[in-house]
Amino acid sequence: MQTIRQDAEGFAEYIIQKSRFLAYTKRVNEESEAQEFIMRIKKKHYDARHNPSAYVLGEHGERQKSNDDGEPGGTAGNPILESIKKKGLTNTVVVVTRYFGGIKLGAGGLIRAYGHSAILGLEATPIVERRPYTRLAVALPYDLLASVENYVRETSLKREETEYADGVTLRLLAEPAALERVKADITDLTAARAIFEDGDTTVLELPIT
């Protein structure tokens, strides 16, 4: 799943017809965290007319909520929500503060402005993809280390700290679907002299470029 990097917050400003739209984004894991962030932005911009918001939660984005915060129904919160969904993000909250510039934008204009502001805010935020990886310990004699390390580099396998003793133990991280293939490749490469020990599964956050 894709989400905002842990502890990161984003910000972007969009001005149209003298109205200022300030978009704030954050990673959240629970509804209470989303509400706390929304209230923080509201307090920060207590003098603004509106602070519409939306958030998406859950592994598959199954929990969604939006709030127009006084704007005409469907013109603020929903466009923000759709922007989060368009980016394919979850565990994400967005608040867009509006300072009215004296020129009415109309319903269509508000929908476009709030949606565009949310997109700008998300584009200014570090995004990561959370992927599961299974730990794999590979014990082998020193004379096989160079060839296995070369394989690890060529296949871009992720690794943790290597242990050196009477033999060497490489601690690798493989995507679950690739685990058996990696073991088979190393078995062939070492003429079955490598000893494997499967570990637990962890989740890594990989930057989206």
LOTIMI-790072 format. One record per atom (N, C-alpha, C): atom name; x, y, z. Coordinates in Angstrom, 2 decimals. Each point is the difference from the previous one (the first is absolute). Layout:
LOTIMI-790072
PT atom    east   north      up
PT   CA       X       Y       Z
...
***
This chain:
LOTIMI-790072
PT atom    east   north      up
PT    N    0.84   -1.19    0.00
PT   CA   -0.84    1.19    0.00
PT    C    0.87    1.24    0.00
PT    N   -0.53    1.08   -0.52
PT   CA    0.73    1.26   -0.04
PT    C   -0.61    0.99    0.99
PT    N    0.88    0.74    0.67
PT   CA   -0.45    0.96    0.99
PT    C    1.07    1.08    0.16
PT    N   -0.26    0.94    0.88
PT   CA    0.97    1.05    0.30
PT    C    1.08   -0.58    0.91
PT    N    1.24    0.44   -0.20
PT   CA    1.09   -0.47    0.84
PT    C   -0.29    0.30    1.48
PT    N    0.36   -0.93    0.85
PT   CA   -0.27    0.16    1.44
PT    C    0.60    1.31    0.51
PT    N   -0.80    0.73    0.77
PT   CA    0.41    1.26    0.63
PT    C    0.21    1.15   -1.00
PT    N   -0.34   -0.21   -1.26
PT   CA    0.13    1.08   -0.99
PT    C   -1.32    0.75   -0.13
PT    N    0.11    1.27   -0.30
PT   CA   -1.16    0.84   -0.28
PT    C    0.30    0.81   -1.26
PT    N   -1.05    0.25   -0.78
PT   CA    0.17    0.77   -1.22
PT    C   -0.81    1.28    0.03
PT    N    0.39    0.94   -0.85
PT   CA   -0.72    1.27   -0.08
PT    C    0.12    0.56   -1.42
PT    N   -1.10    0.60   -0.47
PT   CA    0.01    0.69   -1.29
PT    C   -1.04    1.11    0.03
PT    N    0.25    1.05   -0.76
PT   CA   -0.92    1.13   -0.08
PT    C   -0.47    0.17   -1.44
PT    N   -1.28    0.28   -0.15
PT   CA   -0.58    0.22   -1.33
PT    C   -0.88    1.24    0.08
PT    N    0.22    0.92   -0.92
PT   CA   -0.77    1.26   -0.02
PT    C   -0.78    0.09   -1.31
PT    N   -1.28    0.26    0.12
PT   CA   -0.84    0.18   -1.17
PT    C   -1.07    1.04    0.32
PT    N   -0.18    0.97   -0.88
PT   CA   -1.00    1.07    0.19
PT    C    0.11    0.63    1.39
PT    N    1.26    0.21    0.43
PT   CA    0.33    0.64    1.27
PT    C   -0.30   -0.84    1.24
PT    N   -0.56   -1.19   -0.20
PT   CA   -0.21   -0.91    1.13
PT    C    1.26   -0.85    0.18
PT    N    0.41   -0.18    1.26
PT   CA    1.18   -0.81    0.32
PT    C   -0.44   -1.36    0.55
PT    N    0.55   -1.04   -0.57
PT   CA   -0.27   -1.36    0.46
PT    C    1.32   -0.58    0.52
PT    N    0.01   -0.36    1.27
PT   CA    1.20   -0.54    0.65
PT    C   -0.23   -1.47    0.32
PT    N    0.76   -0.86   -0.64
PT   CA   -0.19   -1.45    0.17
PT    C    1.04   -0.57    0.96
PT    N   -0.47   -0.75    0.98
PT   CA    0.87   -0.66    0.99
PT    C   -0.25   -1.50   -0.06
PT    N    1.06   -0.78    0.03
PT   CA   -0.12   -1.45   -0.09
PT    C    0.81   -0.67    1.11
PT    N   -0.44   -1.22    0.37
PT   CA    0.71   -0.73    1.06
PT    C   -0.35   -1.48   -0.07
PT    N    0.92   -0.82    0.46
PT   CA   -0.22   -1.44    0.17
PT    C   -0.71   -0.23    1.33
PT    N   -1.07   -0.76   -0.01
PT   CA   -0.72   -0.35    1.22
PT    C   -0.37   -1.48   -0.08
PT    N   -0.12   -0.63    1.15
PT   CA   -0.34   -1.42    0.03
PT    C   -1.37   -0.27    0.62
PT    N   -0.52    0.98    0.73
PT   CA   -1.29   -0.16    0.65
PT    C   -0.85    1.26   -0.21
PT    N   -1.31   -0.17    0.15
PT   CA   -0.90    1.14   -0.18
PT    C    0.30    1.10    1.01
PT    N    0.37   -0.39    1.22
PT   CA    0.29    1.00    1.03
PT    C    1.19    0.87   -0.42
PT    N    0.99   -0.59   -0.64
PT   CA    1.16    0.77   -0.47
PT    C   -0.41    0.97   -1.10
PT    N   -0.89   -0.45   -0.88
PT   CA   -0.48    0.88   -1.07
PT    C   -0.76    1.18    0.58
PT    N   -0.86   -0.26    0.98
PT   CA   -0.78    1.08    0.61
PT    C    0.91    0.98    0.75
PT    N    1.02   -0.51    0.65
PT   CA    0.94    0.89    0.70
PT    C    0.71    0.92   -0.98
PT    N    0.40   -0.54   -1.15
PT   CA    0.68    0.82   -1.01
PT    C   -0.95    1.06   -0.56
PT    N   -1.23   -0.40   -0.27
PT   CA   -0.99    0.95   -0.52
PT    C   -0.21    1.14    0.98
PT    N   -0.13   -0.33    1.28
PT   CA   -0.21    1.03    1.02
PT    C    1.23    0.90    0.13
PT    N    1.17   -0.58   -0.16
PT   CA    1.23    0.81    0.08
PT    C    0.03    1.05   -1.11
PT    N   -0.37   -0.41   -1.20
PT   CA   -0.01    0.95   -1.13
PT    C   -1.10    1.04    0.19
PT    N   -1.13   -0.42    0.52
PT   CA   -1.09    0.96    0.25
PT    C    0.43    1.05    1.02
PT    N    0.70   -0.42    1.04
PT   CA    0.47    0.96    1.01
PT    C    1.05    0.92   -0.60
PT    N    0.85   -0.55   -0.86
PT   CA    1.04    0.79   -0.65
PT    C   -0.61    1.10   -0.86
PT    N   -1.10   -0.35   -0.68
PT   CA   -0.68    0.95   -0.90
PT    C   -1.41    0.30    0.53
PT    N   -0.05    0.39    1.23
PT   CA   -1.29    0.29    0.64
PT    C   -0.75    1.13   -0.69
PT    N    0.75    0.86   -0.72
PT   CA   -0.62    1.15   -0.66
PT    C   -0.46   -0.31   -1.42
PT    N    0.17   -1.24   -0.45
PT   CA   -0.43   -0.37   -1.35
PT    C   -1.48   -0.37    0.01
PT    N   -0.64    0.21   -1.12
PT   CA   -1.43   -0.34   -0.10
PT    C   -0.24   -1.51    0.06
PT    N    0.85   -0.73   -0.71
PT   CA   -0.26   -1.44   -0.13
PT    C    1.30   -0.80    0.08
PT    N   -0.10   -1.18    0.63
PT   CA    1.11   -0.95    0.07
PT    C   -0.51   -1.40   -0.36
PT    N   -0.46   -0.20   -1.22
PT   CA   -0.49   -1.32   -0.40
PT    C    1.10   -1.05    0.08
PT    N   -0.40   -1.25    0.13
PT   CA    0.99   -1.07    0.18
PT    C   -0.52   -1.32   -0.52
PT    N    0.92   -0.94   -0.12
PT   CA   -0.36   -1.37   -0.36
PT    C    1.14   -0.91    0.42
PT    N   -0.34   -1.25    0.27
PT   CA    1.05   -0.98    0.29
PT    C   -0.42   -1.39   -0.46
PT    N    1.01   -0.82   -0.26
PT   CA   -0.18   -1.39   -0.41
PT    C    0.85   -0.86    0.92
PT    N   -0.59   -1.03    0.57
PT   CA    0.69   -0.88    0.94
PT    C   -0.18   -1.46   -0.38
PT    N    0.89   -0.84    0.48
PT   CA   -0.13   -1.44   -0.20
PT    C    0.92   -0.52   -1.09
PT    N    0.36   -1.27    0.12
PT   CA    0.91   -0.64   -0.95
PT    C   -0.46    0.17   -1.44
PT    N   -1.31   -0.06   -0.21
PT   CA   -0.56    0.13   -1.34
PT    C   -0.82    1.27   -0.16
PT    N    0.21    0.97    0.88
PT   CA   -0.72    1.26   -0.10
PT    C   -1.49   -0.15    0.25
PT    N   -0.37   -0.95    0.86
PT   CA   -1.41   -0.31    0.19
PT    C   -0.74    1.01    0.88
PT    N    0.74    0.80    0.77
PT   CA   -0.64    1.01    0.83
PT    C    0.28    1.39   -0.57
PT    N   -1.07    0.70   -0.37
PT   CA    0.14    1.30   -0.64
PT    C   -1.00    0.99    0.60
PT    N    0.44    1.24    0.12
PT   CA   -0.89    1.02    0.55
PT    C    0.41    1.37   -0.54
PT    N   -1.00    0.83   -0.26
PT   CA    0.28    1.37   -0.46
PT    C   -0.92    0.97    0.72
PT    N    0.41    1.26    0.05
PT   CA   -0.77    1.04    0.69
PT    C    0.13    1.30   -0.78
PT    N   -1.14    0.59   -0.36
PT   CA    0.00    1.26   -0.77
PT    C    0.27    1.22    0.88
PT    N   -0.15   -0.13    1.29
PT   CA    0.26    1.08    0.96
PT    C   -0.65    1.33   -0.43
PT    N   -1.29   -0.07   -0.33
PT   CA   -0.74    1.22   -0.30
PT    C   -0.08    0.37   -1.47
PT    N    0.82   -0.61   -0.84
PT   CA   -0.12    0.26   -1.43
PT    C   -1.25   -0.72   -0.52
PT    N   -0.53    0.43   -1.16
PT   CA   -1.18   -0.69   -0.57
PT    C    0.26   -1.50   -0.12
PT    N   -1.01   -0.79    0.31
PT   CA    0.14   -1.45    0.02
PT    C    0.65   -0.58   -1.24
PT    N    1.05   -0.81    0.21
PT   CA    0.66   -0.69   -1.10
PT    C    1.03    0.81   -0.75
PT    N    0.24    1.25    0.40
PT   CA    0.93    0.84   -0.76
PT    C    1.40    0.05    0.59
PT    N    0.20   -0.58    1.17
PT   CA    1.31    0.14    0.66
PT    C    0.55   -1.34    0.50
PT    N   -0.68   -0.59    0.98
PT   CA    0.50   -1.24    0.58
PT    C    0.12   -1.13   -1.01
PT    N   -1.01   -0.17   -0.83
PT   CA    0.03   -1.09   -0.98
PT    C    1.10    0.16   -1.04
PT    N    0.21    1.20   -0.57
PT   CA    1.13    0.16   -0.93
PT    C    1.35   -0.30    0.66
PT    N    0.14    0.34    1.28
PT   CA    1.24   -0.32    0.71
PT    C    0.14   -1.51    0.12
PT    N   -1.10   -0.66    0.38
PT   CA    0.01   -1.46    0.13
PT    C    0.35   -0.66   -1.32
PT    N   -0.59    0.48   -1.09
PT   CA    0.27   -0.58   -1.31
PT    C    1.46    0.18   -0.40
PT    N    0.61    1.10    0.43
PT   CA    1.41    0.22   -0.31
PT    C    0.89   -1.02    0.71
PT    N   -0.34   -0.31    1.25
PT   CA    0.75   -1.03    0.74
PT    C   -0.13   -1.35   -0.72
PT    N   -1.22   -0.33   -0.40
PT   CA   -0.25   -1.27   -0.68
PT    C    0.68   -0.04   -1.37
PT    N   -0.01    1.13   -0.69
PT   CA    0.65    0.07   -1.32
PT    C    1.48   -0.30    0.11
PT    N    0.61    0.42    1.09
PT   CA    1.42   -0.26    0.23
PT    C    0.24   -1.42    0.51
PT    N   -1.07   -0.74    0.28
PT   CA    0.15   -1.37    0.47
PT    C    0.56   -0.12    1.40
PT    N   -0.32    0.99    0.86
PT   CA    0.57    0.03    1.34
PT    C   -0.99   -0.45    1.06
PT    N    0.54   -0.51    1.08
PT   CA   -0.81   -0.30    1.18
PT    C    0.74    0.49    1.23
PT    N   -0.66   -0.09    1.15
PT   CA    0.56    0.54    1.25
PT    C    0.49    1.42   -0.21
PT    N   -0.84    0.79   -0.64
PT   CA    0.35    1.36   -0.41
PT    C   -1.13    0.96    0.33
PT    N    0.36    1.16    0.57
PT   CA   -0.98    1.04    0.26
PT    C    0.44    1.27   -0.72
PT    N   -0.96    0.73   -0.54
PT   CA    0.26    1.27   -0.67
PT    C   -0.99    1.03    0.50
PT    N    0.51    1.17    0.37
PT   CA   -0.83    1.14    0.38
PT    C    0.34    1.15   -0.96
PT    N   -1.03    0.61   -0.58
PT   CA    0.22    1.15   -0.88
PT    C   -0.70    1.22    0.60
PT    N    0.80    0.94    0.45
PT   CA   -0.51    1.24    0.58
PT    C   -0.26    1.01   -1.12
PT    N   -1.15    0.66    0.07
PT   CA   -0.33    1.00   -1.02
PT    C   -0.16    1.37    0.62
PT    N    0.72    0.97   -0.58
PT   CA   -0.20    1.42    0.33
PT    C   -0.69    0.64   -1.19
PT    N   -1.23    0.43    0.20
PT   CA   -0.82    0.54   -1.08
PT    C    0.56    1.34   -0.48
PT    N    0.10    0.14   -1.32
PT   CA    0.58    1.20   -0.58
PT    C   -1.00    1.01   -0.51
PT    N   -1.30   -0.26    0.24
PT   CA   -1.01    0.97   -0.40
PT    C   -0.68   -0.31   -1.32
PT    N    0.51   -0.97   -0.74
PT   CA   -0.60   -0.37   -1.29
PT    C   -0.53   -1.43    0.13
PT    N   -1.29   -0.18   -0.21
PT   CA   -0.59   -1.33    0.12
PT    C    0.45   -0.88   -1.16
PT    N    0.30   -1.24    0.33
PT   CA    0.49   -0.94   -1.01
PT    C   -1.09   -0.87   -0.58
PT    N   -1.14   -0.06    0.67
PT   CA   -1.06   -0.89   -0.44
PT    C    0.30   -1.43    0.40
PT    N   -1.01   -0.87   -0.08
PT   CA    0.17   -1.39    0.44
PT    C    1.10   -0.70   -0.79
PT    N   -0.03    0.14   -1.32
PT   CA    1.01   -0.66   -0.83
PT    C    1.39    0.51    0.30
PT    N    0.12    1.30    0.20
PT   CA    1.30    0.59    0.31
PT    C    0.54   -0.48    1.33
PT    N   -0.89   -0.12    0.98
PT   CA    0.43   -0.51    1.31
PT    C    0.48   -1.44   -0.09
PT    N   -0.75   -0.82   -0.73
PT   CA    0.37   -1.41   -0.14
PT    C    1.40   -0.11   -0.62
PT    N    0.23    0.76   -1.07
PT   CA    1.31   -0.05   -0.67
PT    C    1.10    0.54    0.91
PT    N   -0.28    1.10    0.70
PT   CA    1.02    0.63    0.84
PT    C    0.40   -0.90    1.18
PT    N   -0.99   -0.57    0.67
PT   CA    0.32   -0.87    1.14
PT    C    0.72   -1.28   -0.46
PT    N   -0.48   -0.56   -1.11
PT   CA    0.64   -1.21   -0.50
PT    C    1.43    0.26   -0.44
PT    N    0.22    1.12   -0.70
PT   CA    1.33    0.33   -0.48
PT    C    0.94    0.32    1.17
PT    N   -0.50    0.70    0.98
PT   CA    0.81    0.33    1.18
PT    C    0.45   -1.26    0.72
PT    N   -0.91   -0.96    0.15
PT   CA    0.34   -1.25    0.66
PT    C    1.08   -0.75   -0.78
PT    N   -0.12   -0.02   -1.32
PT   CA    1.00   -0.66   -0.83
PT    C    1.36    0.67    0.18
PT    N    0.02    1.33    0.00
PT   CA    1.26    0.72    0.19
PT    C    0.62   -0.33    1.35
PT    N   -0.83   -0.07    1.04
PT   CA    0.50   -0.34    1.33
PT    C    0.60   -1.39    0.04
PT    N   -0.66   -0.95   -0.64
PT   CA    0.50   -1.38   -0.01
PT    C    1.26   -0.13   -0.84
PT    N    0.08    0.78   -1.08
PT   CA    1.21   -0.04   -0.83
PT    C    1.20    0.60    0.72
PT    N   -0.27    0.83    1.01
PT   CA    1.08    0.62    0.78
PT    C    0.37   -0.85    1.22
PT    N   -0.57   -1.18    0.10
PT   CA    0.18   -0.86    1.17
PT    C    0.80   -1.24   -0.37
PT    N    0.95   -0.43    0.83
PT   CA    0.74   -1.25   -0.27
PT    C   -0.95   -1.20    0.07
PT    N   -0.04   -0.78   -1.07
PT   CA   -0.87   -1.16   -0.08
PT    C    0.84   -1.27    0.01
PT    N   -0.48   -1.01    0.70
PT   CA    0.70   -1.28    0.07
PT    C   -0.96   -1.13   -0.35
PT    N    0.59   -1.11   -0.41
PT   CA   -0.77   -1.22   -0.19
PT    C    0.40   -1.00    1.07
PT    N   -0.98   -0.50    0.72
PT   CA    0.26   -0.98    1.05
PT    C   -0.10   -1.42   -0.60
PT    N    1.11   -0.73    0.08
PT   CA    0.04   -1.35   -0.56
PT    C    0.49   -1.00    1.04
PT    N   -0.60   -1.21    0.02
PT   CA    0.47   -1.03    0.93
PT    C    1.25   -0.69   -0.55
PT    N    0.93   -0.28    0.90
PT   CA    1.21   -0.76   -0.35
PT    C    0.23   -1.07    1.06
PT    N    0.44   -1.16   -0.45
PT   CA    0.30   -1.10    0.91
PT    C    1.51   -0.06    0.23
PT    N    0.39   -0.09    1.24
PT   CA    1.42   -0.11    0.33
PT    C    0.50   -1.42   -0.33
PT    N    1.19   -0.06   -0.57
PT   CA    0.60   -1.28   -0.36
PT    C    1.47    0.01    0.39
PT    N    0.38   -0.89    0.92
PT   CA    1.41   -0.14    0.40
PT    C    0.64   -1.07   -0.89
PT    N    1.13    0.35   -0.60
PT   CA    0.71   -0.93   -0.89
PT    C    1.40   -0.24    0.57
PT    N    0.21   -1.20    0.55
PT   CA    1.31   -0.35    0.56
PT    C    0.81   -0.74   -1.05
PT    N    1.27    0.41   -0.19
PT   CA    0.84   -0.63   -1.00
PT    C    1.48    0.18    0.34
PT    N    0.87   -0.80   -0.58
PT   CA    1.43    0.15    0.25
PT    C    0.54    1.24   -0.73
PT    N    1.14    0.47    0.46
PT   CA    0.56    1.25   -0.53
PT    C    0.32   -0.07   -1.49
PT    N    0.38   -1.18   -0.49
PT   CA    0.39   -0.09   -1.40
PT    C   -1.16    0.22   -0.96
PT    N   -1.24   -0.02    0.51
PT   CA   -1.17    0.23   -0.84
PT    C   -0.57    1.42    0.15
PT    N    0.59    0.77    0.90
PT   CA   -0.56    1.31    0.32
PT    C   -0.02    0.93   -1.21
PT    N    1.07    0.08   -0.72
PT   CA    0.10    0.95   -1.11
PT    C   -1.07   -0.26   -1.06
PT    N   -0.20   -1.26   -0.36
PT   CA   -0.98   -0.32   -1.04
PT    C   -1.43    0.28    0.46
PT    N   -0.29   -0.29    1.27
PT   CA   -1.35    0.27    0.51
PT    C   -0.24    1.50    0.13
PT    N    1.01    0.73    0.46
PT   CA   -0.15    1.45    0.10
PT    C   -0.20    0.62   -1.38
PT    N    0.67   -0.54   -1.00
PT   CA   -0.19    0.49   -1.36
PT    C   -1.43   -0.24   -0.46
PT    N   -0.55   -1.17    0.34
PT   CA   -1.40   -0.32   -0.33
PT    C   -0.94    0.98    0.70
PT    N    0.27    0.30    1.26
PT   CA   -0.83    0.93    0.76
PT    C    0.00    1.37   -0.67
PT    N    1.17    0.45   -0.46
PT   CA    0.07    1.31   -0.67
PT    C   -0.74   -0.02   -1.34
PT    N    0.20   -1.05   -0.76
PT   CA   -0.62   -0.07   -1.33
PT    C   -1.52   -0.06    0.07
PT    N   -0.52   -0.63    1.03
PT   CA   -1.45   -0.13    0.14
PT    C   -0.60    1.10    0.87
PT    N    0.85    0.93    0.48
PT   CA   -0.46    1.13    0.83
PT    C   -0.74   -0.47    1.25
PT    N    0.45   -1.11    0.56
PT   CA   -0.60   -0.47    1.25
PT    C    0.38    0.94    1.14
PT    N   -0.93    0.23    0.89
PT   CA    0.28    0.81    1.17
PT    C    0.66   -0.87    1.06
PT    N    0.85    0.61    0.81
PT   CA    0.72   -0.79    0.99
PT    C    0.14    0.77    1.30
PT    N    0.18   -0.77    1.06
PT   CA    0.29    0.56    1.31
PT    C    1.45   -0.35    0.33
PT    N    0.39    0.19    1.25
PT   CA    1.40   -0.16    0.38
PT    C    0.49   -1.44   -0.16
PT    N    1.17   -0.15   -0.61
PT   CA    0.60   -1.32   -0.19
PT    C    0.76   -0.41    1.26
PT    N   -0.06   -1.29    0.34
PT   CA    0.69   -0.52    1.17
PT    C    1.19   -0.85   -0.44
PT    N    1.15    0.27    0.61
PT   CA    1.22   -0.73   -0.32
PT    C    0.44   -0.81    1.22
PT    N    0.18   -1.29   -0.21
PT   CA    0.48   -0.89    1.07
PT    C    0.86   -1.08   -0.68
PT    N   -0.21   -1.28    0.37
PT   CA    0.72   -1.07   -0.69
PT    C   -0.41   -0.04   -1.47
PT    N   -1.26    0.33   -0.22
PT   CA   -0.52    0.20   -1.36
PT    C   -0.62    1.38   -0.03
PT    N   -0.69    0.31   -1.08
PT   CA   -0.63    1.30   -0.13
PT    C   -1.50   -0.18   -0.17
PT    N   -0.77    0.90    0.60
PT   CA   -1.45   -0.06   -0.11
PT    C   -0.50    1.31   -0.60
PT    N   -0.55   -0.10   -1.19
PT   CA   -0.62    1.16   -0.64
PT    C   -1.45    0.07    0.45
PT    N   -0.42    1.17    0.38
PT   CA   -1.40    0.19    0.41
PT    C   -0.69    0.82   -1.08
PT    N   -0.84   -0.68   -0.76
PT   CA   -0.65    0.60   -1.16
PT    C   -1.47    0.29    0.28
PT    N   -0.55    0.85   -0.83
PT   CA   -1.43    0.30    0.05
PT    C   -0.56   -0.24   -1.40
PT    N   -0.94   -0.92   -0.09
PT   CA   -0.58   -0.35   -1.29
PT    C   -1.51    0.19    0.03
PT    N   -0.55    0.43   -1.13
PT   CA   -1.45    0.07   -0.07
PT    C   -0.54   -1.43    0.10
PT    N   -1.09   -0.19    0.76
PT   CA   -0.50   -1.36    0.24
PT    C   -0.17   -0.84   -1.26
PT    N   -0.50    0.62   -1.08
PT   CA   -0.22   -0.76   -1.23
PT    C    1.30   -0.44   -0.65
PT    N    1.11    0.67    0.32
PT   CA    1.29   -0.32   -0.62
PT    C    0.89   -0.86    0.89
PT    N   -0.45   -0.29    1.21
PT   CA    0.84   -0.67    0.98
PT    C    0.52   -1.34   -0.49
PT    N   -0.88   -0.86   -0.51
PT   CA    0.42   -1.33   -0.44
PT    C    0.94    0.08   -1.20
PT    N   -0.22    0.95   -0.87
PT   CA    0.89    0.17   -1.16
PT    C    1.40    0.40    0.46
PT    N    0.06    0.92    0.96
PT   CA    1.30    0.44    0.53
PT    C    0.74   -1.19    0.62
PT    N   -0.70   -0.79    0.77
PT   CA    0.64   -1.16    0.63
PT    C    0.47   -1.00   -1.06
PT    N   -0.80   -0.19   -1.03
PT   CA    0.39   -0.93   -1.07
PT    C    1.23    0.52   -0.74
PT    N    0.03    1.29   -0.28
PT   CA    1.15    0.59   -0.70
PT    C    1.28   -0.16    0.80
PT    N   -0.09    0.29    1.31
PT   CA    1.20   -0.09    0.84
PT    C    0.42   -1.46    0.18
PT    N   -0.98   -0.88    0.06
PT   CA    0.31   -1.44    0.09
PT    C    0.80   -0.44   -1.23
PT    N   -0.45    0.42   -1.18
PT   CA    0.72   -0.35   -1.23
PT    C    1.39    0.64   -0.02
PT    N    0.06    1.24    0.43
PT   CA    1.26    0.75   -0.04
PT    C    1.06   -0.58    0.94
PT    N   -0.46   -0.59    1.10
PT   CA    0.93   -0.52    1.01
PT    C    0.10   -1.52   -0.01
PT    N   -0.58   -0.62   -1.02
PT   CA   -0.02   -1.47   -0.07
PT    C   -0.58   -0.60    1.28
PT    N   -1.06    0.64    0.48
PT   CA   -0.75   -0.47    1.17
PT    C    0.81    0.04    1.30
PT    N    0.98    0.87    0.05
PT   CA    0.80    0.12    1.23
PT    C   -0.52    1.09    0.93
PT    N   -0.95    0.79   -0.45
PT   CA   -0.58    1.06    0.84
PT    C   -1.09   -0.59    0.89
PT    N   -0.10    0.52    1.20
PT   CA   -1.04   -0.42    0.94
PT    C   -0.93    1.18    0.25
PT    N   -1.30   -0.23   -0.15
PT   CA   -0.98    1.09    0.11
PT    C   -0.79   -0.09    1.30
PT    N   -0.35    1.17    0.49
PT   CA   -0.92    0.09    1.14
PT    C   -0.95    1.15   -0.26
PT    N   -1.28   -0.36   -0.17
PT   CA   -1.01    1.03   -0.22
PT    C   -0.27    0.77    1.28
PT    N   -0.18    1.30   -0.12
PT   CA   -0.31    0.83    1.15
PT    C   -1.40    0.55   -0.07
PT    N   -0.23    1.06    0.73
PT   CA   -1.33    0.59    0.03
PT    C   -0.19    0.92   -1.21
PT    N   -1.19    0.51   -0.12
PT   CA   -0.32    0.93   -1.08
PT    C   -0.10    1.41    0.58
PT    N    0.66    0.92   -0.65
PT   CA   -0.04    1.39    0.41
PT    C   -0.52    0.84   -1.15
PT    N   -0.32    1.25    0.29
PT   CA   -0.49    0.91   -1.03
PT    C    1.00    1.12   -0.17
PT    N    0.43    0.23   -1.22
PT   CA    0.91    1.09   -0.31
PT    C   -0.74    1.11   -0.72
PT    N    0.43    1.23    0.24
PT   CA   -0.59    1.14   -0.70
PT    C    1.00    0.49   -1.04
PT    N   -0.37   -0.15   -1.27
PT   CA    0.89    0.35   -1.10
PT    C   -0.44    1.33   -0.61
PT    N    0.92    0.94   -0.16
PT   CA   -0.37    1.30   -0.58
PT    C   -0.53   -0.17   -1.42
PT    N   -1.03    0.79   -0.32
PT   CA   -0.53    0.04   -1.35
PT    C    0.62    1.20   -0.70
PT    N    0.72   -0.26   -1.08
PT   CA    0.68    1.10   -0.69
PT    C   -0.87    0.56   -1.12
***
